[in-house]
């Protein structure tokens, strides 16, 4: 007898966890090793998930896997389900009575591409905490933390100038890769060298000190970009990449496989070592966290413990 309820996809939280790990690592073998599972079992679990969804979620290649358009969309839902399941287990009855005010600042990239969904869930779980949120530069956040004007900052930890004066907690790590148009002549390569890259127009993002970081790893590689196009707009950067006006190196955290107008973008690893981008929280080492700030620090640490950030672990 039919219940009248719609049929649900037959997948498990474990399969979603495996899929997110594969998407993060870019290789089934690396994800299996990270979780402690055999590669064959991981492959079978992903295949069963794709069969349950009725579509391919991954494109397999010699160098690893990339997400299909359907896979990119499904990844966001999978991460959301895992986060909610984690919260259901970790925070079933807590938070309702905690009351106070919390001053939090975040940089542009961390706020726009990483933090907001988690903060929305935090406010639902802790409705009596008045959360004041402000977007500031990394430099301003460090200054205000030192002067006691902020309780906590959410920043790219690798950009901090005086980390010894702060306490920090890493929430996620994200690898950097080369972005290019899907039809670029190098798009089919397993990896690209800085020597090859130095002959191409290079798009330099200025937001969140991206220009400073890029110049540092270009210098470490012993090369200089042939032609530099600077922009403070991530949307403009994606459109320039998708239109084959230049290439850039950015982290997986801000990667999307399409531009604002729907043109495809492809990511390829560099064959040289690139520093991993660390995202996390910072607060003054001389001042203990308030109960509200401590609740946020614990909540975010647990929320991102399942690897919701597209990252590469080192």
N, C-alpha and C positions, 0 to 999 in steps of 0.2 A: 504494500500500500504506500503510495507516495505521500511524503510529508508536506509537499508544497514548497519546501525550501530549495533554493538554488544549489546545484552541485558545486562543491568546493574543489579546487585543485588538490590533488593528493601528493603534497610534499610535506616534509618535516622541517622543524627548526634546525635539525642537524644538517640537512641538505642546504638550507639557506646559509648556515655558518660556513660550510665547505665552499659554496659558490662565492661568498664575499671574500674568503681567504684567497681563492684562485684569482679573482678580479684584482685583489690588492697586490699579489705577488707576481702576476703575469705569467706564471708557470704552474702547471698542475703538480709537477714533482716538488717544487719549492713549497707550495701550499700544503701538500701531503706531509712533507718533512716537518713543517712548522707545527702542524696539528698532532703529528705522531701517528699517521695513518699510512697504509701502503698506497703507492701510486695507483695501482689497479683498482683498489677500493674507492679512492677519490674519483678516478675516471668514471667508474660505474655509477657513483652517486650523482655526479654532474649529468651524465647521460640520462639517468632516470628522471632528474629534475627537468631537463629539456623535454623529455617525452611527456611529462605531466603538464608542462606549460604549452606543449604543442608548437614549439619554435626553437630555433638554435639561439642560444645565449652567448656562445663563444665562437670565435673564428680560430681554428687551430693552424699553427705554422711551425716551421722548424725551430724558431727561436722562442716559441712560447704561444700564448693565447692573447687575444684581444677581444673586447666586448663588441658584439653586434649592436645595432641600434636598439633592438629589442632587449638585449642584455644590459645596455646602459640604463634604459628605463626601469628594467626589473631590479637592477642593483639598488636603486634608490628605495624601492618598496621593501626589498629584502633587508636592507640596513634598518629601515624604520621598524619592521616587524621584530628584528633582533633587539633593537633598543627597547621597544616596549616590553618584550619578554623579559629582558634584563631588569627593567624597572619594576615589573610585576614581582620578580623574585627578590629584588634588593630593597624596594621601598613600598611594601604593601600598605603600611599603616602609619608611616612616619611623616612628619613635616607640618601637620595641620596646626600645631600649637606653637611652633617656633615663630617668633615675631621680632621685627627690627628693620633696620635700613642697611642697604649694602651698596657701596659705590664701586662700580665696575667700569673699566674702560678697555676697549679692544682696538687693534689696528684694522685698517680697511679690509685687508685680505682675510684675516681671521674672523672678523665680524660677518663679512658677506658670504664667505664660502665654507665656514666651519661651525660657527658657534650658535647662530640664531635658533635653529630647531631645538637644540638642547636647552637653551635658555627658556624657550616657550614651555617646554615640559617641566622645567624647574619651577616656573611660576605656578603651574597647575598643582604641583606637589607641595609647594610652600606658599600658599596664597596670602599669608600674613607678613611675608618679607617684602618690603618695598625695595625693589631693585631699580637703581638708577644706572642707566647704561649710556655710555658716551663713546663716540669714535674719536680716537686721538692717534697721533703719530707715536712710534715707538719711543722716540726721544722724550716727548711730553709725558708719556706713561711712566718712564723711569724717573723723571723729575718729580712727578706728583706722588709716586710711591715713596720716594725718599723724603718728601716733605709731609707725608701723612695725609695728603688730600685725597688719596684713593685707598680703598681696601684691597683691591686686587686688579691686576691687569691680565689680559689675554693677548699674547704676542707671539711672534716668531722668535723663539728662544735663541736661535743661532744669531740673531741680530743684536742682542743685548750688548751694550758697551761696558757695563759694570756688573756682571752677573754675581760677583762675589758679595755685593751689597744686598742681594735679594735671595729669597727662597723661591724655588721653582718646582713645578711638577709638569713633566712631559705628558701631553695628552695624545700625541700622535706624531709619526714620522712619515714623511712623504718623499719619494724619490723624484729626481729631476730627469726629464727626458726632452728630446728634440721634437718640436712641433713643426709640421709642414702640411701643405695642401695634400689631399688624398691622391692627387694625380702628379705629385712631384716626382722627379726622376729618382730620388733617393728613398721614396716611400716603401719600396719593396725590400730595402736592405735590412739585415739583421742588426746592424749597428753602424754608426757614422763617426768619423774622426774629426777632431778640431781642424786638422789640415784641410780636409774637404770642406768643412763648414766655413773656413776663412775666405773662401771665394764667393760666398753667397751674401746677398743683402740680409742684415740681421736686425730684427725688431727688438728694441730694448725697452722693457716696461720700467717706468720710473716709480710706480706705486710700491709702497712698503719696502723701499730701498732695494728694489729688484735690480736697478742699474748698478749699484755698488757691488752686490753679490755677483752679478754676471761678469763684471770687469775683473773681479778677483779670480774666478775660476778660468776665465780666458787667459789671464796673466799666468796662472799656475800651469796652464797647458802650453805656454810659450807662444801664443798666437794672438792676433788682433783681428777683430771683425773687419771685413772688407768695406762695408757700408752700413752705417747705423741709422735706423729710423726709430726715434723715441716717441713714446706715447704714455699717457697716464690712464688711458681707457682700456680696460680688458676687453670690452666689446669691440673696440676698434682694432685691437691687436688680433683678436680671433678672426675678424673679417679680413685683415691684411694677410694673415697666414693662409686662410682658406682661398683667397684670390691669388695666391702664389706671388705676392709682392715681397715676401721675405720669410725667414724662418726664425724661431726663437727657442730658448730652453727655459722651461718652467716646470713646476712641480705637478704631480698627479692630482694634488688637492684641488687645483683650479682648472684641471683639464676637462674639456667637454668635446665630444667627437664631431661637433658641428658649430658653425658660426651662428650669429643672430639671424641671418637669412637662410639658415639650413644647409649651408655648404659644408662638405665633409672636411675634417681635420684628422691628420694621422700623427701618431706619436711613435718615435723610434729611440731606442737607447743609444747613448754615446758610448764609444769604446774606451773612453778615459774615465777615471773616477770623478764623480761629481759629489759634492757635499749633500747630505740628506737634510731636508728642511724639517726642523723640529717646531711643533706648535705646542704651546702650553700656557700655564698660569704662572704669574710672578707676584710676589708680595714682599713687603719689607721684612728683612731678616731681624730687625730690632723690635718688631711689634708682633705679638701673638695674634693669630686670627681670631676674629669675633665668632660667636656661635653661628651667625648667618653666613659669614665668609667660609667658615669651616664646612658648613653644610653644602655650599656650592662646590667647594674643592672636592669633597668626597663624592658628590653627585656626578660631577663631570668626569672624575677619574673612573668611576664605575661605568658611566654611560659609554665612554670611548674605549673601555677595556677590551671589548670584543673586536676592535679593529675597524670601527665604522669609518675612520679616515682612510682613504685610499693611500696606502703607504707601503714602504718596503722596510722591513725590520733589519737592523744591523746589530 
